[in-house]
Amino acid sequence: MSGDGGARIRCAREADAAVIARVHMASRSATMPYLPPQKRGHEQVTRWVRDVLLKECRMWVAVCDAEVVGYAALEGDMLEHLYLRPDVRRRGVGTLLLDEVRRHTPDGVSLHVFRQNTDARAFYERHGFSVIESGDGDRNMENLPDLTLRWTPEDRRR
């Protein structure tokens, strides 16, 4: 794959829940080794995607060669999740998903990221996000220090 790998973005569907769960689990495991091992199995994560994420968030998937390789979940103006299959990182797929999210949040979008997640922080900073708040971990179930980042259209012009 080169560039965006020929990826296209489409709205997520209930039929995507199992593959979104696989992407979520593989990405967390590969990119956040500091997290404790996942306690929930694939079936439980699939149910969470289907019964919670798809109902509470607007969601998009990135598709390459008919395979879902990433997803984004947006609740209001909060980007709750943006995960990629580890083998498609650094190929423009995350940027495509983020661009779709920003199209749907013309006044700006926020997100939380673990302070330790330096790759994600660098990705969002390259895309014009700025730190607006620092947390000590009391607002996430992992109890890890985190940051709130925000992008607004004006940030693009800097």
N, C-alpha and C positions, 0 to 999 in steps of 0.2 A: 504494500500500500504506500502511496505517496500523497502528500497534501492531506486532504480530508478523507482519503481512502475511498472516494466515491460514495461517501456517506450521504444519506438523506435523512431529514427529520420529519417525523409524523407524530400525530397524537397517539398516546399510549392507549391500549385497549385491555379489557379484562383478560383476553387470551394471551397477553404478554406477561401476565403476573409471574409465572414460573421462571421465565428467562430473566426478567427484571430482578427477581430474587437471586438468581445465580450471579448476575453481574454485581449486585450489591455485595453479596458475600465474598466473591472473589476479589473485588476491588478493596474492600475493607481489610481483608487478610493481607493482600500484597502491599498496600500503600500505607497502612497504619499498624505496623508491627508492635507498637507500644500499647495497643488496646488488648485487654484480656481476650482469650479465645471466645468466639461466639458461642453462646449457650443455646441459641435457637437453631434448630435444623432447617433445612430447605423448605419443608412443608409449612413450618410455622412462619417463616419469612414470606413465603408465597401468600399465605393467608393475610398477613399484615399488608402486603402490597395491594392485594385485591380488596380487602375489607376496610382498610384505612387510607392508604395513600391515594388509590384511584378514586375514592369517594370524597376525600377532603382537599385534594390538590389538583391543579391542572398539571398534566404530565405529558412529556414528550419522550420519544425514543429515537436514538440514532440507529439507522439500519445500514449495514454494509453487506452486499452479496446476500440479501434476504435474511440476514441474521441481526438480531438486536445486539448492539455492542455497547450501548450506554443509555442512560436515562437522566432526566431532570424532573424534579417535582417542585412546583411553585404553589405556595399558599399565600394568597393576597400578594404582598410585595416582598415576601420572604422566600428566598430560594432554600428550600428544606433539604434537597438532595441533588447532587450532580455526581454520578458515578460512571466510570468507564471500565470495560473489561481491560485488565492489565496489558494485554497484548496490543491494544490500539491507542495507548497513551502516547502523547507527543506527536500526534498525526493530524491535528486539527479538528478532531471529532468533538472534543470538549468545547472548543470555541464555537462550533456550529450549534451545539446545545445551548450554550450561554447566549449566543446571539438570538436564538429563538425566545429564550426567557426574557431578554431585554426588549424584544419586540412587543411582548405582552405586558411590560411594566414601563411604559413611557416616562413615568415620573421618577423612576429609579427602583433599585432592588437591593435588598440587604441579605446577609447570610451570616451564619456562625461557622467558625472554623477552629479546630483545636490549635492552640499556640504551637504545639510540636509538629503540626502538619505543614512543614516548610514548603513542600512541593505545591500544595494547594494554595498556600498564601502567595507564593511567587506567581502562580497562574492568575489568580484574581488581581494581584497588583499590576501585572502586565496588561490586564484588561480594564484598568482604570479604577479599581476598587481601592478605597481608603479605610483605614481603621477608624472606627467611631466610638468603640467601647471595648474595654478589656474586662474579662470575667475571671473569677477564681475557681470555676468549676461547679459552683452551686446550682447552675441552671442546666446542667446536662447530666444524664444518668451515669456517665463514665467518671464524673467528678474531676475532670481535667481542665486546667486553665484554657480559656478560649478567648477568641476575639470576635467582635461583630464588625463586619466590613459592609460598606455601602458604596454603590455606584449610582450616580445620577447623570443625566445626559450632559450636564455642564462639565462633568469630570472628563468627558471625552475630548473636550477642546483644550485641555491643559497641555 
